[in-house]
Amino acid sequence: MRFIVDKHDRYVVIEPLVDFLDRESAAKLKAEFMLRSTSGQRNIILDLHVVETADEDVLRLGLLARRLCKESGGLFILTGLNPNVVDLLKMSKLENYFKIAESVSTAEDMIFGNEIRLDLRGV
């Protein structure tokens, strides 16, 4: 599976370049999330605009990524969701559990707002 990693100062955007995310894809993305977490990156945007559908392994991956980001005070944000992926989240009752943005730009705004809050608290 191929994906693009676009690193920024306070966040990273990961964009899978496949139309179906399955167990194999989830394993490769998990390795990337773990790498970002251990290197101090606390904000991850997962841009799924190319992805048409996914399976339950990707949901587990999302839960892991959310936990990793949250533990460090950051955000894990899904963006570019196809209706099939939204349906999967709804069927799993996770649509309100994840932060979801309409675009990468909106996700960036969410991250910067969170970073300002953390800076004001001295974290």
N, CA, C and O atoms as a Tinker XYZ file with bonds, in Angstrom:
   492  protein
     1  N      0.832000   -1.173000    0.000000    73     2
     2  CA     0.000000    0.000000    0.000000    64     1     3
     3  C      0.879000    1.240000    0.000000    63     2     4     5
     4  O      1.889000    1.304000    0.700000    81     3
     5  N      0.487000    2.198000   -0.778000    73     3     6
     6  CA     1.213000    3.463000   -0.823000    64     5     7
     7  C      0.417000    4.537000   -0.081000    63     6     8     9
     8  O     -0.813000    4.521000   -0.064000    81     7
     9  N      1.144000    5.460000    0.527000    73     7    10
    10  CA     0.502000    6.603000    1.149000    64     9    11
    11  C      1.481000    7.760000    1.156000    63    10    12    13
    12  O      2.696000    7.577000    1.075000    81    11
    13  N      0.925000    8.947000    1.254000    73    11    14
    14  CA     1.722000   10.176000    1.295000    64    13    15
    15  C      1.755000   10.662000    2.736000    63    14    16    17
    16  O      0.736000   10.661000    3.426000    81    15
    17  N      2.934000   11.077000    3.181000    73    15    18
    18  CA     3.091000   11.681000    4.506000    64    17    19
    19  C      3.581000   13.102000    4.290000    63    18    20    21
    20  O      4.666000   13.326000    3.753000    81    19
    21  N      2.773000   14.048000    4.712000    73    19    22
    22  CA     3.091000   15.471000    4.575000    64    21    23
    23  C      3.330000   16.035000    5.970000    63    22    24    25
    24  O      2.384000   16.321000    6.705000    81    23
    25  N      4.619000   16.193000    6.332000    73    23    26
    26  CA     4.988000   16.631000    7.679000    64    25    27
    27  C      4.990000   18.149000    7.779000    63    26    28    29
    28  O      5.483000   18.855000    6.899000    81    27
    29  N      4.424000   18.623000    8.876000    73    27    30
    30  CA     4.418000   20.042000    9.200000    64    29    31
    31  C      4.982000   20.193000   10.607000    63    30    32    33
    32  O      5.261000   19.203000   11.284000    81    31
    33  N      5.146000   21.421000   11.033000    73    31    34
    34  CA     5.746000   21.676000   12.340000    64    33    35
    35  C      4.940000   21.053000   13.473000    63    34    36    37
    36  O      5.519000   20.406000   14.346000    81    35
    37  N      3.645000   21.228000   13.484000    73    35    38
    38  CA     2.822000   20.776000   14.610000    64    37    39
    39  C      1.892000   19.620000   14.279000    63    38    40    41
    40  O      1.144000   19.171000   15.148000    81    39
    41  N      1.919000   19.135000   13.061000    73    39    42
    42  CA     1.036000   18.039000   12.675000    64    41    43
    43  C      1.580000   17.330000   11.443000    63    42    44    45
    44  O      2.504000   17.801000   10.780000    81    43
    45  N      0.974000   16.183000   11.162000    73    43    46
    46  CA     1.311000   15.432000    9.962000    64    45    47
    47  C      0.011000   15.013000    9.284000    63    46    48    49
    48  O     -0.961000   14.655000    9.949000    81    47
    49  N      0.005000   15.063000    7.961000    73    47    50
    50  CA    -1.134000   14.600000    7.178000    64    49    51
    51  C     -0.716000   13.296000    6.509000    63    50    52    53
    52  O      0.290000   13.241000    5.800000    81    51
    53  N     -1.501000   12.251000    6.744000    73    51    54
    54  CA    -1.238000   10.961000    6.117000    64    53    55
    55  C     -2.396000   10.671000    5.162000    63    54    56    57
    56  O     -3.563000   10.700000    5.553000    81    55
    57  N     -2.053000   10.394000    3.914000    73    55    58
    58  CA    -3.053000   10.197000    2.875000    64    57    59
    59  C     -2.835000    8.843000    2.192000    63    58    60    61
    60  O     -1.929000    8.708000    1.370000    81    59
    61  N     -3.653000    7.843000    2.523000    73    59    62
    62  CA    -3.553000    6.554000    1.832000    64    61    63
    63  C     -3.945000    6.721000    0.365000    63    62    64    65
    64  O     -4.881000    7.453000    0.042000    81    63
    65  N     -3.221000    6.036000   -0.514000    73    63    66
    66  CA    -3.480000    6.126000   -1.950000    64    65    67
    67  C     -4.108000    4.838000   -2.479000    63    66    68    69
    68  O     -3.715000    4.328000   -3.528000    81    67
    69  N     -5.076000    4.329000   -1.749000    73    67    70
    70  CA    -5.797000    3.118000   -2.153000    64    69    71
    71  C     -7.292000    3.380000   -1.996000    63    70    72    73
    72  O     -7.704000    4.248000   -1.226000    81    71
    73  N     -8.100000    2.615000   -2.738000    73    71    74
    74  CA    -9.538000    2.813000   -2.622000    64    73    75
    75  C    -10.179000    1.926000   -1.554000    63    74    76    77
    76  O    -11.326000    2.151000   -1.169000    81    75
    77  N     -9.435000    0.909000   -1.067000    73    75    78
    78  CA    -9.957000    0.034000   -0.016000    64    77    79
    79  C     -8.900000   -0.145000    1.073000    63    78    80    81
    80  O     -7.784000   -0.587000    0.802000    81    79
    81  N     -9.267000    0.201000    2.305000    73    79    82
    82  CA    -8.359000    0.006000    3.434000    64    81    83
    83  C     -8.747000   -1.286000    4.140000    63    82    84    85
    84  O     -9.865000   -1.432000    4.634000    81    83
    85  N     -7.801000   -2.220000    4.178000    73    83    86
    86  CA    -8.053000   -3.510000    4.800000    64    85    87
    87  C     -7.004000   -3.790000    5.869000    63    86    88    89
    88  O     -6.285000   -2.885000    6.290000    81    87
    89  N     -6.918000   -5.031000    6.302000    73    87    90
    90  CA    -5.990000   -5.432000    7.366000    64    89    91
    91  C     -4.540000   -5.090000    7.011000    63    90    92    93
    92  O     -3.807000   -4.555000    7.843000    81    91
    93  N     -4.132000   -5.394000    5.795000    73    91    94
    94  CA    -2.759000   -5.110000    5.368000    64    93    95
    95  C     -2.481000   -3.606000    5.381000    63    94    96    97
    96  O     -1.432000   -3.167000    5.853000    81    95
    97  N     -3.417000   -2.828000    4.867000    73    95    98
    98  CA    -3.277000   -1.373000    4.870000    64    97    99
    99  C     -3.203000   -0.847000    6.295000    63    98   100   101
   100  O     -2.386000    0.020000    6.605000    81    99
   101  N     -4.061000   -1.379000    7.159000    73    99   102
   102  CA    -4.099000   -0.942000    8.555000    64   101   103
   103  C     -2.759000   -1.204000    9.237000    63   102   104   105
   104  O     -2.288000   -0.378000   10.018000    81   103
   105  N     -2.147000   -2.344000    8.945000    73   103   106
   106  CA    -0.855000   -2.666000    9.561000    64   105   107
   107  C      0.221000   -1.669000    9.136000    63   106   108   109
   108  O      1.044000   -1.256000    9.953000    81   107
   109  N      0.217000   -1.285000    7.871000    73   107   110
   110  CA     1.212000   -0.317000    7.399000    64   109   111
   111  C      0.954000    1.072000    7.980000    63   110   112   113
   112  O      1.893000    1.785000    8.337000    81   111
   113  N     -0.300000    1.447000    8.073000    73   111   114
   114  CA    -0.625000    2.730000    8.671000    64   113   115
   115  C     -0.311000    2.730000   10.163000    63   114   116   117
   116  O      0.133000    3.742000   10.705000    81   115
   117  N     -0.537000    1.607000   10.823000    73   115   118
   118  CA    -0.229000    1.505000   12.249000    64   117   119
   119  C      1.256000    1.773000   12.485000    63   118   120   121
   120  O      1.619000    2.500000   13.410000    81   119
   121  N      2.104000    1.194000   11.660000    73   119   122
   122  CA     3.545000    1.424000   11.792000    64   121   123
   123  C      3.867000    2.906000   11.629000    63   122   124   125
   124  O      4.712000    3.443000   12.344000    81   123
   125  N      3.199000    3.561000   10.696000    73   123   126
   126  CA     3.429000    4.994000   10.473000    64   125   127
   127  C      2.940000    5.814000   11.665000    63   126   128   129
   128  O      3.612000    6.757000   12.082000    81   127
   129  N      1.784000    5.467000   12.213000    73   127   130
   130  CA     1.269000    6.177000   13.390000    64   129   131
   131  C      2.200000    6.002000   14.580000    63   130   132   133
   132  O      2.462000    6.958000   15.310000    81   131
   133  N      2.696000    4.795000   14.779000    73   131   134
   134  CA     3.612000    4.534000   15.894000    64   133   135
   135  C      4.896000    5.343000   15.719000    63   134   136   137
   136  O      5.412000    5.909000   16.683000    81   135
   137  N      5.407000    5.397000   14.501000    73   135   138
   138  CA     6.611000    6.186000   14.209000    64   137   139
   139  C      6.378000    7.657000   14.527000    63   138   140   141
   140  O      7.217000    8.298000   15.159000    81   139
   141  N      5.254000    8.186000   14.095000    73   139   142
   142  CA     4.942000    9.607000   14.344000    64   141   143
   143  C      4.800000    9.867000   15.837000    63   142   144   145
   144  O      5.263000   10.893000   16.336000    81   143
   145  N      4.167000    8.951000   16.545000    73   143   146
   146  CA     3.962000    9.122000   17.984000    64   145   147
   147  C      5.288000    9.095000   18.740000    63   146   148   149
   148  O      5.527000    9.936000   19.607000    81   147
   149  N      6.148000    8.133000   18.413000    73   147   150
   150  CA     7.423000    8.025000   19.124000    64   149   151
   151  C      8.383000    9.158000   18.763000    63   150   152   153
   152  O      9.312000    9.452000   19.515000    81   151
   153  N      8.159000    9.791000   17.614000    73   151   154
   154  CA     9.027000   10.910000   17.237000    64   153   155
   155  C      8.496000   12.242000   17.765000    63   154   156   157
   156  O      9.035000   13.301000   17.441000    81   155
   157  N      7.438000   12.188000   18.579000    73   155   158
   158  CA     6.939000   13.394000   19.223000    64   157   159
   159  C      5.817000   14.111000   18.497000    63   158   160   161
   160  O      5.385000   15.177000   18.936000    81   159
   161  N      5.345000   13.561000   17.415000    73   159   162
   162  CA     4.240000   14.181000   16.678000    64   161   163
   163  C      2.930000   13.841000   17.378000    63   162   164   165
   164  O      2.579000   12.666000   17.488000    81   163
   165  N      2.200000   14.854000   17.853000    73   163   166
   166  CA     0.991000   14.557000   18.624000    64   165   167
   167  C     -0.302000   14.814000   17.859000    63   166   168   169
   168  O     -1.382000   14.491000   18.353000    81   167
   169  N     -0.214000   15.381000   16.679000    73   167   170
   170  CA    -1.401000   15.675000   15.873000    64   169   171
   171  C     -1.294000   14.971000   14.524000    63   170   172   173
   172  O     -0.319000   15.138000   13.792000    81   171
   173  N     -2.319000   14.181000   14.215000    73   171   174
   174  CA    -2.337000   13.446000   12.948000    64   173   175
   175  C     -3.655000   13.703000   12.244000    63   174   176   177
   176  O     -4.727000   13.593000   12.838000    81   175
   177  N     -3.557000   14.046000   10.972000    73   175   178
   178  CA    -4.730000   14.153000   10.104000    64   177   179
   179  C     -4.663000   12.971000    9.149000    63   178   180   181
   180  O     -3.678000   12.803000    8.429000    81   179
   181  N     -5.708000   12.152000    9.142000    73   179   182
   182  CA    -5.796000   11.034000    8.201000    64   181   183
   183  C     -6.763000   11.448000    7.102000    63   182   184   185
   184  O     -7.977000   11.477000    7.308000    81   183
   185  N     -6.218000   11.768000    5.935000    73   183   186
   186  CA    -7.001000   12.247000    4.794000    64   185   187
   187  C     -7.421000   11.052000    3.949000    63   186   188   189
   188  O     -6.592000   10.424000    3.291000    81   187
   189  N     -8.702000   10.746000    3.972000    73   187   190
   190  CA    -9.218000    9.542000    3.310000    64   189   191
   191  C     -9.972000    9.848000    2.019000    63   190   192   193
   192  O    -10.826000    9.061000    1.612000    81   191
   193  N     -9.678000   10.959000    1.375000    73   191   194
   194  CA   -10.472000   11.336000    0.202000    64   193   195
   195  C    -10.346000   10.358000   -0.962000    63   194   196   197
   196  O    -11.229000   10.317000   -1.818000    81   195
   197  N     -9.277000    9.574000   -1.016000    73   195   198
   198  CA    -9.117000    8.575000   -2.075000    64   197   199
   199  C     -9.813000    7.258000   -1.706000    63   198   200   201
   200  O    -10.191000    6.484000   -2.584000    81   199
   201  N     -9.976000    7.016000   -0.422000    73   199   202
   202  CA   -10.519000    5.750000    0.082000    64   201   203
   203  C    -12.030000    5.694000   -0.124000    63   202   204   205
   204  O    -12.765000    6.585000    0.301000    81   203
   205  N    -12.474000    4.629000   -0.784000    73   203   206
   206  CA   -13.906000    4.445000   -1.024000    64   205   207
   207  C    -14.571000    3.629000    0.066000    63   206   208   209
   208  O    -15.734000    3.863000    0.394000    81   207
   209  N    -13.846000    2.670000    0.635000    73   207   210
   210  CA   -14.402000    1.838000    1.692000    64   209   211
   211  C    -13.285000    1.271000    2.558000    63   210   212   213
   212  O    -12.113000    1.292000    2.181000    81   211
   213  N    -13.671000    0.766000    3.722000    73   211   214
   214  CA   -12.693000    0.232000    4.665000    64   213   215
   215  C    -13.353000   -0.892000    5.455000    63   214   216   217
   216  O    -14.574000   -1.052000    5.430000    81   215
   217  N    -12.534000   -1.662000    6.153000    73   215   218
   218  CA   -13.088000   -2.721000    7.001000    64   217   219
   219  C    -12.839000   -2.403000    8.469000    63   218   220   221
   220  O    -12.288000   -1.353000    8.798000    81   219
   221  N    -13.243000   -3.306000    9.342000    73   219   222
   222  CA   -13.180000   -3.064000   10.788000    64   221   223
   223  C    -11.752000   -2.942000   11.314000    63   222   224   225
   224  O    -11.547000   -2.343000   12.370000    81   223
   225  N    -10.764000   -3.485000   10.618000    73   223   226
   226  CA    -9.367000   -3.339000   11.045000    64   225   227
   227  C     -8.942000   -1.878000   11.046000    63   226   228   229
   228  O     -8.136000   -1.453000   11.874000    81   227
   229  N     -9.483000   -1.130000   10.125000    73   227   230
   230  CA    -9.154000    0.294000   10.052000    64   229   231
   231  C     -9.793000    1.045000   11.216000    63   230   232   233
   232  O     -9.226000    2.021000   11.706000    81   231
   233  N    -10.960000    0.603000   11.659000    73   231   234
   234  CA   -11.573000    1.221000   12.839000    64   233   235
   235  C    -10.693000    1.025000   14.064000    63   234   236   237
   236  O    -10.495000    1.954000   14.847000    81   235
   237  N    -10.165000   -0.183000   14.229000    73   235   238
   238  CA    -9.265000   -0.440000   15.357000    64   237   239
   239  C     -8.020000    0.438000   15.256000    63   238   240   241
   240  O     -7.539000    0.969000   16.256000    81   239
   241  N     -7.516000    0.581000   14.055000    73   239   242
   242  CA    -6.365000    1.447000   13.828000    64   241   243
   243  C     -6.688000    2.887000   14.225000    63   242   244   245
   244  O     -5.881000    3.560000   14.865000    81   243
   245  N     -7.862000    3.344000   13.842000    73   243   246
   246  CA    -8.275000    4.694000   14.198000    64   245   247
   247  C     -8.362000    4.883000   15.707000    63   246   248   249
   248  O     -7.985000    5.931000   16.233000    81   247
   249  N     -8.860000    3.869000   16.394000    73   247   250
   250  CA    -8.944000    3.945000   17.859000    64   249   251
   251  C     -7.554000    4.049000   18.478000    63   250   252   253
   252  O     -7.344000    4.809000   19.423000    81   251
   253  N     -6.605000    3.282000   17.941000    73   251   254
   254  CA    -5.227000    3.346000   18.422000    64   253   255
   255  C     -4.634000    4.733000   18.159000    63   254   256   257
   256  O     -4.040000    5.335000   19.054000    81   255
   257  N     -4.793000    5.230000   16.953000    73   255   258
   258  CA    -4.233000    6.531000   16.598000    64   257   259
   259  C     -4.832000    7.637000   17.468000    63   258   260   261
   260  O     -4.124000    8.543000   17.909000    81   259
   261  N     -6.132000    7.554000   17.708000    73   259   262
   262  CA    -6.794000    8.550000   18.561000    64   261   263
   263  C     -6.206000    8.517000   19.973000    63   262   264   265
   264  O     -5.935000    9.560000   20.569000    81   263
   265  N     -6.014000    7.312000   20.493000    73   263   266
   266  CA    -5.459000    7.168000   21.842000    64   265   267
   267  C     -4.036000    7.720000   21.917000    63   266   268   269
   268  O     -3.691000    8.427000   22.864000    81   267
   269  N     -3.210000    7.396000   20.917000    73   267   270
   270  CA    -1.827000    7.886000   20.897000    64   269   271
   271  C     -1.786000    9.414000   20.877000    63   270   272   273
   272  O     -1.016000   10.033000   21.612000    81   271
   273  N     -2.612000   10.006000   20.041000    73   271   274
   274  CA    -2.628000   11.467000   19.951000    64   273   275
   275  C     -3.169000   12.079000   21.238000    63   274   276   277
   276  O     -2.606000   13.044000   21.755000    81   275
   277  N     -4.250000   11.524000   21.749000    73   275   278
   278  CA    -4.876000   12.078000   22.957000    64   277   279
   279  C     -3.941000   12.007000   24.157000    63   278   280   281
   280  O     -3.892000   12.943000   24.956000    81   279
   281  N     -3.191000   10.902000   24.299000    73   279   282
   282  CA    -2.267000   10.747000   25.428000    64   281   283
   283  C     -1.203000   11.838000   25.456000    63   282   284   285
   284  O     -0.701000   12.196000   26.521000    81   283
   285  N     -0.864000   12.361000   24.294000    73   283   286
   286  CA     0.156000   13.408000   24.237000    64   285   287
   287  C     -0.462000   14.805000   24.132000    63   286   288   289
   288  O      0.253000   15.783000   23.912000    81   287
   289  N     -1.786000   14.903000   24.289000    73   287   290
   290  CA    -2.457000   16.196000   24.239000    64   289   291
   291  C     -2.847000   16.633000   22.844000    63   290   292   293
   292  O     -3.324000   17.752000   22.654000    81   291
   293  N     -2.652000   15.769000   21.867000    73   291   294
   294  CA    -2.928000   16.124000   20.481000    64   293   295
   295  C     -4.267000   15.641000   19.982000    63   294   296   297
   296  O     -5.101000   15.151000   20.743000    81   295
   297  N     -4.454000   15.791000   18.681000    73   295   298
   298  CA    -5.700000   15.409000   18.029000    64   297   299
   299  C     -5.436000   14.430000   16.895000    63   298   300   301
   300  O     -4.428000   14.525000   16.196000    81   299
   301  N     -6.354000   13.494000   16.727000    73   299   302
   302  CA    -6.396000   12.622000   15.559000    64   301   303
   303  C     -7.669000   12.991000   14.818000    63   302   304   305
   304  O     -8.767000   12.876000   15.363000    81   303
   305  N     -7.524000   13.433000   13.576000    73   303   306
   306  CA    -8.673000   13.940000   12.822000    64   305   307
   307  C     -8.797000   13.185000   11.498000    63   306   308   309
   308  O     -7.821000   13.010000   10.768000    81   307
   309  N    -10.015000   12.747000   11.211000    73   307   310
   310  CA   -10.337000   12.129000    9.933000    64   309   311
   311  C    -10.890000   13.195000    9.010000    63   310   312   313
   312  O    -11.663000   14.050000    9.441000    81   311
   313  N    -10.503000   13.155000    7.746000    73   311   314
   314  CA   -11.024000   14.097000    6.775000    64   313   315
   315  C    -11.187000   13.408000    5.421000    63   314   316   317
   316  O    -10.596000   12.358000    5.168000    81   315
   317  N    -11.991000   14.012000    4.565000    73   315   318
   318  CA   -12.206000   13.471000    3.227000    64   317   319
   319  C    -12.973000   12.163000    3.224000    63   318   320   321
   320  O    -12.695000   11.287000    2.405000    81   319
   321  N    -13.931000   12.015000    4.126000    73   319   322
   322  CA   -14.626000   10.741000    4.265000    64   321   323
   323  C    -15.645000   10.504000    3.157000    63   322   324   325
   324  O    -16.504000   11.344000    2.893000    81   323
   325  N    -15.533000    9.355000    2.522000    73   323   326
   326  CA   -16.483000    8.869000    1.537000    64   325   327
   327  C    -17.743000    8.408000    2.277000    63   326   328   329
   328  O    -17.640000    7.956000    3.417000    81   327
   329  N    -18.917000    8.506000    1.670000    73   327   330
   330  CA   -20.146000    8.053000    2.343000    64   329   331
   331  C    -20.077000    6.615000    2.864000    63   330   332   333
   332  O    -20.673000    6.311000    3.897000    81   331
   333  N    -19.367000    5.732000    2.176000    73   331   334
   334  CA   -19.237000    4.344000    2.651000    64   333   335
   335  C    -18.467000    4.279000    3.967000    63   334   336   337
   336  O    -18.796000    3.478000    4.842000    81   335
   337  N    -17.454000    5.112000    4.106000    73   335   338
   338  CA   -16.667000    5.148000    5.341000    64   337   339
   339  C    -17.503000    5.762000    6.467000    63   338   340   341
   340  O    -17.447000    5.309000    7.610000    81   339
   341  N    -18.269000    6.784000    6.136000    73   339   342
   342  CA   -19.171000    7.379000    7.129000    64   341   343
   343  C    -20.174000    6.335000    7.610000    63   342   344   345
   344  O    -20.446000    6.243000    8.807000    81   343
   345  N    -20.721000    5.553000    6.691000    73   343   346
   346  CA   -21.662000    4.489000    7.059000    64   345   347
   347  C    -21.005000    3.466000    7.982000    63   346   348   349
   348  O    -21.633000    3.006000    8.936000    81   347
   349  N    -19.754000    3.105000    7.711000    73   347   350
   350  CA   -19.029000    2.173000    8.573000    64   349   351
   351  C    -18.887000    2.746000    9.982000    63   350   352   353
   352  O    -19.082000    2.036000   10.968000    81   351
   353  N    -18.550000    4.023000   10.071000    73   351   354
   354  CA   -18.436000    4.671000   11.382000    64   353   355
   355  C    -19.777000    4.681000   12.103000    63   354   356   357
   356  O    -19.835000    4.443000   13.310000    81   355
   357  N    -20.844000    4.954000   11.379000    73   355   358
   358  CA   -22.178000    4.983000   11.985000    64   357   359
   359  C    -22.603000    3.598000   12.459000    63   358   360   361
   360  O    -23.142000    3.452000   13.556000    81   359
   361  N    -22.362000    2.583000   11.635000    73   359   362
   362  CA   -22.724000    1.214000   12.019000    64   361   363
   363  C    -21.967000    0.788000   13.270000    63   362   364   365
   364  O    -22.485000    0.023000   14.083000    81   363
   365  N    -20.763000    1.274000   13.422000    73   363   366
   366  CA   -19.936000    0.941000   14.584000    64   365   367
   367  C    -20.190000    1.884000   15.753000    63   366   368   369
   368  O    -19.610000    1.727000   16.827000    81   367
   369  N    -21.069000    2.875000   15.533000    73   367   370
   370  CA   -21.396000    3.884000   16.549000    64   369   371
   371  C    -20.155000    4.681000   16.977000    63   370   372   373
   372  O    -19.994000    5.019000   18.150000    81   371
   373  N    -19.286000    4.972000   16.004000    73   371   374
   374  CA   -18.054000    5.715000   16.278000    64   373   375
   375  C    -18.015000    7.083000   15.596000    63   374   376   377
   376  O    -17.011000    7.790000   15.688000    81   375
   377  N    -19.089000    7.460000   14.917000    73   375   378
   378  CA   -19.057000    8.727000   14.184000    64   377   379
   379  C    -18.878000    9.932000   15.104000    63   378   380   381
   380  O    -18.359000   10.961000   14.674000    81   379
   381  N    -19.299000    9.819000   16.357000    73   379   382
   382  CA   -19.116000   10.932000   17.302000    64   381   383
   383  C    -17.870000   10.752000   18.161000    63   382   384   385
   384  O    -17.506000   11.650000   18.920000    81   383
   385  N    -17.229000    9.622000   18.051000    73   383   386
   386  CA   -16.028000    9.342000   18.834000    64   385   387
   387  C    -14.802000    9.997000   18.215000    63   386   388   389
   388  O    -13.922000   10.485000   18.924000    81   387
   389  N    -14.753000   10.003000   16.893000    73   387   390
   390  CA   -13.627000   10.591000   16.174000    64   389   391
   391  C    -13.894000   12.051000   15.851000    63   390   392   393
   392  O    -15.040000   12.460000   15.662000    81   391
   393  N    -12.835000   12.823000   15.790000    73   391   394
   394  CA   -12.919000   14.183000   15.270000    64   393   395
   395  C    -12.925000   14.054000   13.747000    63   394   396   397
   396  O    -12.050000   13.413000   13.165000    81   395
   397  N    -13.915000   14.666000   13.117000    73   395   398
   398  CA   -14.063000   14.590000   11.670000    64   397   399
   399  C    -14.126000   16.009000   11.126000    63   398   400   401
   400  O    -14.866000   16.848000   11.638000    81   399
   401  N    -13.346000   16.268000   10.087000    73   399   402
   402  CA   -13.326000   17.579000    9.440000    64   401   403
   403  C    -13.685000   17.410000    7.968000    63   402   404   405
   404  O    -13.415000   16.371000    7.365000    81   403
   405  N    -14.293000   18.434000    7.406000    73   403   406
   406  CA   -14.676000   18.397000    5.992000    64   405   407
   407  C    -13.457000   18.450000    5.066000    63   406   408   409
   408  O    -13.478000   17.900000    3.965000    81   407
   409  N    -12.395000   19.119000    5.528000    73   407   410
   410  CA   -11.208000   19.290000    4.678000    64   409   411
   411  C     -9.956000   19.293000    5.548000    63   410   412   413
   412  O    -10.033000   19.414000    6.771000    81   411
   413  N     -8.819000   19.160000    4.905000    73   411   414
   414  CA    -7.548000   19.246000    5.613000    64   413   415
   415  C     -7.396000   20.637000    6.214000    63   414   416   417
   416  O     -6.876000   20.778000    7.321000    81   415
   417  N     -7.837000   21.654000    5.506000    73   415   418
   418  CA    -7.747000   23.025000    6.006000    64   417   419
   419  C     -8.541000   23.193000    7.306000    63   418   420   421
   420  O     -8.067000   23.835000    8.243000    81   419
   421  N     -9.734000   22.625000    7.364000    73   419   422
   422  CA   -10.541000   22.683000    8.582000    64   421   423
   423  C     -9.861000   21.918000    9.710000    63   422   424   425
   424  O     -9.872000   22.360000   10.859000    81   423
   425  N     -9.268000   20.771000    9.384000    73   423   426
   426  CA    -8.541000   19.977000   10.388000    64   425   427
   427  C     -7.346000   20.773000   10.932000    63   426   428   429
   428  O     -7.074000   20.747000   12.132000    81   427
   429  N     -6.642000   21.471000   10.052000    73   427   430
   430  CA    -5.516000   22.308000   10.488000    64   429   431
   431  C     -5.994000   23.365000   11.480000    63   430   432   433
   432  O     -5.337000   23.611000   12.491000    81   431
   433  N     -7.141000   23.992000   11.191000    73   431   434
   434  CA    -7.694000   24.994000   12.104000    64   433   435
   435  C     -8.004000   24.378000   13.469000    63   434   436   437
   436  O     -7.748000   25.000000   14.501000    81   435
   437  N     -8.549000   23.168000   13.480000    73   435   438
   438  CA    -8.849000   22.482000   14.735000    64   437   439
   439  C     -7.566000   22.237000   15.528000    63   438   440   441
   440  O     -7.527000   22.426000   16.743000    81   439
   441  N     -6.529000   21.816000   14.825000    73   439   442
   442  CA    -5.245000   21.544000   15.487000    64   441   443
   443  C     -4.644000   22.826000   16.050000    63   442   444   445
   444  O     -4.176000   22.844000   17.188000    81   443
   445  N     -4.654000   23.895000   15.265000    73   443   446
   446  CA    -4.075000   25.150000   15.755000    64   445   447
   447  C     -4.852000   25.678000   16.957000    63   446   448   449
   448  O     -4.258000   26.218000   17.891000    81   447
   449  N     -6.173000   25.524000   16.940000    73   447   450
   450  CA    -6.965000   25.923000   18.104000    64   449   451
   451  C     -6.584000   25.122000   19.335000    63   450   452   453
   452  O     -6.469000   25.675000   20.430000    81   451
   453  N     -6.387000   23.823000   19.161000    73   451   454
   454  CA    -5.980000   22.961000   20.276000    64   453   455
   455  C     -4.574000   23.326000   20.753000    63   454   456   457
   456  O     -4.320000   23.354000   21.958000    81   455
   457  N     -3.678000   23.601000   19.842000    73   455   458
   458  CA    -2.314000   23.977000   20.212000    64   457   459
   459  C     -2.293000   25.292000   20.993000    63   458   460   461
   460  O     -1.522000   25.438000   21.942000    81   459
   461  N     -3.131000   26.242000   20.599000    73   459   462
   462  CA    -3.208000   27.515000   21.337000    64   461   463
   463  C     -3.703000   27.263000   22.753000    63   462   464   465
   464  O     -3.166000   27.825000   23.707000    81   463
   465  N     -4.735000   26.412000   22.899000    73   463   466
   466  CA    -5.239000   26.079000   24.235000    64   465   467
   467  C     -4.140000   25.444000   25.080000    63   466   468   469
   468  O     -3.990000   25.777000   26.256000    81   467
   469  N     -3.378000   24.537000   24.491000    73   467   470
   470  CA    -2.301000   23.882000   25.231000    64   469   471
   471  C     -1.214000   24.889000   25.621000    63   470   472   473
   472  O     -0.694000   24.844000   26.736000    81   471
   473  N     -0.876000   25.789000   24.708000    73   471   474
   474  CA     0.137000   26.807000   25.009000    64   473   475
   475  C     -0.323000   27.721000   26.143000    63   474   476   477
   476  O      0.474000   28.090000   27.005000    81   475
   477  N     -1.595000   28.084000   26.144000    73   475   478
   478  CA    -2.131000   28.949000   27.192000    64   477   479
   479  C     -2.114000   28.253000   28.561000    63   478   480   481
   480  O     -1.958000   28.898000   29.598000    81   479
   481  N     -2.276000   26.932000   28.538000    73   479   482
   482  CA    -2.222000   26.160000   29.792000    64   481   483
   483  C     -0.802000   25.803000   30.194000    63   482   484   485
   484  O     -0.574000   25.268000   31.279000    81   483
   485  N      0.155000   26.101000   29.318000    73   483   486
   486  CA     1.547000   25.808000   29.617000    64   485   487
   487  C      1.931000   24.358000   29.424000    63   486   488   489
   488  O      2.877000   23.873000   30.044000    81   487
   489  N      1.200000   23.661000   28.565000    73   487   490
   490  CA     1.495000   22.235000   28.329000    64   489   491
   491  C      2.500000   22.104000   27.207000    63   490   492
   492  O      2.884000   20.991000   26.848000    81   491
